[in-house]
Amino acid sequence: MSEGDTRIWTAALLVIGDEILSGRTQDKNVAQIGSWLNVQGIRLAEVRIVPDVEERIVAAVSALRQANDYLFTTGGIGPTHDDITVDAIARALGVDVVVHPDAQAALERYYAERGGVNEARLRMARVPDGAELIVNKVSGAPGIKLDDIFILAGVPHITAGMLDALTGTLEGGRPLISATVGALVPESEVADLLRETERAHDGVSIGSYPFFREGRVGANFVVRSEDQELAQVCADLLAASLESAGYPAVPGGI
């Protein structure tokens, strides 16, 4: 996981839940986790969505851990019978599931004036043996950390709170910086120009994102690099090259 002499840290995200695959619930965590990871200097390298099936979760956990420095999961840690993420991850790691005393205490405090802790709510205190907790200031059930695995809630605003608790605690590299240039041009007409510009700047990647608006075809070109100055230099050159080719460039994108 290196690019030249620079260590590149990667993470995978495993989204768990039948409701995501069925379309009943739209996932909003990919974008916020990807953005958060970039600030930590970690690249979100892969996202996988699996149903609430233990064998599928176990297989995905094993594969994604092997290919990345970190693995994040969302969903499946609630109080109902189909919340099986903890059991599946424990199985993948070959450890037992235990009730974490601090998680139980947190749930008891949270539900003290909400009907108390029952058997279903106590399920949210279950963790793979050896795990630590991730603070959840929004609701009673904490997230879970075990080695390089971070088990987060599926509800986006609760996920955001757990990410906030993790900020600055993970080892990473330099975040990617981006600069955008837009133009009203079909991307196929400037494909060679994009390729040549990228090749001329080591450590830079250029992504092309076409659009069709109000009867006009265009694209935004996103220049990415760990070096802010290099990203801007490349974006400026790209804009100048587009202008020279007869396509007015829009710094910042369209």
N, C-alpha and C positions, 0 to 999 in steps of 0.2 A: 504494500500500500504506500508506494512512494512515487514521487514525480521529481526526477532529478535527485537532488539532495534534500528535498523537502518532505517531511513526514506528513502524509495525508491520513487523517482519521476519518473513518466511515461508520455510519450507523444504518441499520435497517429498521423499518417500522412494520410491525405485524398488526393489522387491523382485524379484530375478531368479532364476528357477529352475523347471524343469519339476517338481521334487519338491514345491514349494510348491503349484502348481496342481493336481497330482494328488492331494494330500492325504496323500502318504507322509510329508511333514515338515510339522509345524505351526510357523508363523512366530511367533517370540517377540520379534522385534526391533522391531516397530511400537511396542509399549508402552514399551520401554526407550529407544528413540530419541526418541519423543514426549515422554517425561518429561524426558530429558536436555536436549532442545532448549528446553523451557519454562524450565528453570533458566538457560539461556543468554539468555533473553529473546527466543526465536524460536518462532514458531507452526508446528507441523506442519500444513500446509494441505491436503495431498493425499498419498495413498498409492496407488501403482499396482503391480500384479503382472504381470510379463510372462514368457513362456517363454524358453528358451535359443535364441532365434532372433535373429540379428544385426539384421535389418531392424526387428524390433519394438523392440529395445533402442534402436537409433539414433533411431527416431521418438519414443519416449517421452522419451529424454534431451533431444532438441531442444525438445519441447513443454513439459516440466516446467521446464527452465532458463529459458525465456522467461517463465513465469508466476510465478517465485519468485526470492528472493534466493539461496537455496542449494539444491543438489540432493545428496542422499545416496543411495547405492546399496548394497545388500547382496547378496552371493552372486556366484558366477561368477568368482572370482579364484584358484581352486585350480590343481592341476597337470595336470588331465585335458583331453582334447580338447574337451569341452563347456563348459569355462570360457572364455567368450568376451567377458566384460564389458569387459576392457581393449581388445580389438580394436574392439568396437562403439563405445565412448566415443571412442577415437581417431578412428574414422571420422566420428562425429558432429561432432567438433571440427576435422576436416580436418588432423590431424597424424599423424606416423608412430608406430609402436610401437618402443620401444628397450629395451635391457636397462639398468636403472639400476645403476651400479657399487656404490652403497651397499647396495642391496637384494641384489645378488649376494653381497656380502661378508657380509651378515647371514645369508643362507641357508647359506653355506659354514661359518660358525661354528656355526650351529644343527645342521647335519647332519654335522658333523665326526666325531661319535661315533655317528651314526645311518645309516651307510652312504654318506655323502658326497652331493654334489650330482650328480644325473643330469639328463638332458635334460628330463624331466617336471618335476622340482623347480625347474629353472632358469626354467621358464615363469612362476613366481611372482615373478620379478625383472623381468618385462616391465611397462612403464608407457607411457602416452601421452607423447610427447616433450615435455619441459618440466615434467613433474610433479615434485612433492616427495613425500617419504615420510611416512607416519603410523606412529609407533612401535608395534610389536606385541611386548609383553613375554611373551606367552603361547606363541606359536609363531614360527617363523622368518620367515614371510612378512609384510612390512609392508603397511599400508594405503596408499592413494594419494590425494594432494590435487593438484588442478589447477584453478586459478582458484576458481570457486564450486562445484566438484564434489568430493565426498568419497566415495571408493570403499572400502567396508568389507567385511570378511569376513561370511559368512552365519552362521557358528557363533556363537550368542549370547554366550558367555562371552569369545570373542575380540573380538567387536564391542564389548562393554563395555570391554575394555582399550583399544581404539582410541579410543573416546569419551572415556575418561579422559585419554588423551594430548592430545585436542583441547580439553579443558575450559579455558575462559577465553581461547581464541584467536580466537573468532568475534565479529564485531560484532553486537549485538542490542539490543533495547529492554528494557522491564520485563517480568518474568515474570508470568504470570497467577496470581492467588491464588484459591482456591476455598473456599467454605463450604457445607456440606450440611445440608439439613433433610429429614427423612423424615416420612411420614404414611401411615396405613392408609386410603387413599382412592383410588378410580379417578382417574387423571389427567384424564379427560374431565370430571369434576365440578368441577375447579379450574382448567381451562384459561384461563378469563377472568381469574381471580385472578392466575395466573402472568403473563399478558400485561400486565395493569395494573401489577403490581409492577415488571416489567422496564422498562416505559415510564416509570415514575416515577423511575428511577435511570439517568441517562445514564452510559454507560461500563460497564454491567453486562449480562451475559447470563445467562439461567436455562435450564438444561437439565433435562428431566424423564425419569426412568429408572424405568419401571414394573416391578413384580415380582409374582409369585404364589407365596406360601409358606404351607404348612400350611393350605390352603384359604382364605387371606386375600389380598385384592388391596391393593396399596399402591404407593407410588412414592417415590423419593428425588429431591429437587430440588437441583441443584447450581448455586450462584450463583458466577459467575466475573467477576473484574475485575482490572485492574492495580493497583488501589488496595485494600490490605488492609482498611482501615477502612471503605471504601464497601461492599465485599463483605459484611462482617460486619453493617453497618447494614441492608443490604438483606435478608440472611438472617434477622435478628432480626424485621424487619417482616413478612417472609413467614411466619415461625413464628407471630407474633401474629395475622396475618390468617387462617391456617389454624385456629387455636384459636377465633377469633371465628365462623368458619363451622361450627364443631362438629367439627373434625377435630384431635385431639390431635397436636401436633407433637413430633418427636424431633430435637433439635439433634445434629448429627453424622451423622444418617441412620440408617436401619434396616438 
